[in-house]
Amino acid sequence: MKIENKEMLLYSMNTAYEELKCAMIEYNMNEKEVYFRLGSCLHWIMDCYERVKEIVPEEQKNIISFAGGGE
């Protein structure tokens, strides 16, 4: 399986994570801003996983299963 736009997916996921960390610091834990950034970060994590789950080893799929992405 060829993964299209791998670099863009990883960039987006990493950027969402960094923005979440910044929101927790810069917005002094503003609940709405942190909630939004957390949702965005989780979206990118799950989007990336959905595109590569066929090549993820079974033992590593258990890490994701708590988020509803496991088989």
C-alpha positions in Angstrom: 0.0 0.0 0.0 1.4 3.4 -1.0 0.7 6.1 1.5 0.0 9.4 -0.3 1.2 12.7 1.2 3.0 11.0 4.1 5.0 14.1 4.8 1.9 16.3 4.9 0.1 14.0 7.2 3.0 13.9 9.6 3.5 17.6 9.4 -0.2 18.2 10.2 -0.2 15.7 13.1 2.9 17.2 14.6 1.7 20.8 14.1 -1.6 20.0 15.9 0.3 18.5 18.8 2.6 21.5 19.1 -0.4 23.8 18.9 -2.0 21.8 21.7 1.1 22.2 23.9 1.2 26.0 23.2 -2.5 26.4 24.0 -2.0 24.8 27.3 0.8 27.3 28.1 -0.1 30.5 26.2 -3.8 30.5 26.9 -3.2 29.8 30.6 -5.3 26.7 30.3 -8.2 28.4 28.6 -10.6 25.5 28.6 -12.3 26.2 25.2 -9.0 26.8 23.4 -7.4 23.7 24.8 -10.5 21.6 24.1 -10.4 22.7 20.5 -6.7 22.1 20.1 -7.1 18.6 21.7 -9.8 17.7 19.3 -7.8 18.8 16.3 -4.8 16.9 17.5 -6.8 13.7 18.1 -8.4 14.1 14.6 -4.9 14.2 13.0 -3.7 11.2 15.0 -6.7 9.1 14.0 -6.6 10.3 10.4 -2.9 9.2 10.1 -3.7 5.9 11.8 -6.6 5.2 9.5 -4.3 5.5 6.5 -1.6 3.2 7.8 -3.4 0.7 10.0 -3.0 -2.1 7.5 0.8 -1.9 7.9 0.8 -1.4 11.7 1.9 -4.6 13.6 -0.9 -6.2 15.6 0.9 -5.7 19.0 1.0 -1.9 18.3 -2.7 -1.7 17.4 -3.5 -2.3 21.0 -2.1 1.2 21.8 -4.7 2.8 19.6 -7.6 0.5 20.6 -8.5 2.6 23.6 -9.4 5.5 21.3 -11.9 3.4 19.3 -9.5 2.8 16.4 -8.6 -0.8 17.3 -9.9 -3.7 15.4 
